[in-house]
Amino acid sequence: MTFDEFERRAHQIFDSIPPELRGGVEYVDVSEEAMPHPELPDVYTLGECATGELDLGLDMPDEVRSGVHLYFGSFAALAELDPEFDWEGELHETVMHEVRHHRESTAGEDALEDFDYAADENFKRREGLAFDPLFYRSGEPLDEGGWEVDGDVFAEVELTADEFAHLDEVRAEVGGRRVSLPRPEALGDVAYMYLEDFGDGPGETAVVLVRRRGFRESLRGLFRREEPEVGVWSVEPEDWFIVDDA
């Protein structure tokens, strides 16, 4: 997709959103610039919503307006990395995402910011980088329990060290089904148990064991003060099985 095609399509998508649903977002602006992530390789900012900015270089330079800013260079960089990059789908999703971001921000909600955080941390996990081991709690809650982040599913089991010591097996509700899997060798603070060949989609499925600490202290707050002990275990298909439908 050329820059001119991209810009034209961006305006068409934005104009298709009824004004009453834009939540005060008045325009879309397209730049040829690329915006790489300052820390994560091959991660780019595709767009952002500028809220309450001065209308510099636009129609009313003294007015404060909000608008969606898109970075064509970021889309192009990702397209070079992925031959199957969906320009149309990513453009549509980015425009809608930023408008929704603005609406939630002005309403005092932070659900979308939480999901962005979860997506960044999940990318770090996939790349073998240090990550917040409880990031998935900021993902999208699933009706059947657990959370989904970028196609990956996480089911959590919280237990004390004493409860873990007396376990013969781990049971968890995953995707609406109760699954039995062998107890890992150690609990630590968090233990990720990846179920190989679980489900039909391409995403990963993990049962996450979380050590429950005394006095119900916040585990996330604790992790900000010290390095957590995170274990990773791969559970082969012959080692996990469905107990019954949850």
Secondary structure, DSSP 8 states (H G I E B T S, - for coil): --HHHHHHHHHHHHHTS-GGGSTTEEEEEEES---B-SSSTT-B--EEEEEEEE-TTSS-TTSEEEEEEEEHHHHHHHHHH-TT--HHHHHHHHHHHHHHHHHHHHTT--HHHHHHHHHHHHHHHHTT----TTGGGGSEE-TTSSEEETTEEEEEEEE-HHHHHT-SEEEEEETTEEEEEE--S--SSEEEEEETT-SSSSS-EEEEEEE--GGG--HHHHHTTS---EEEEEE-GGG-EEEEE-
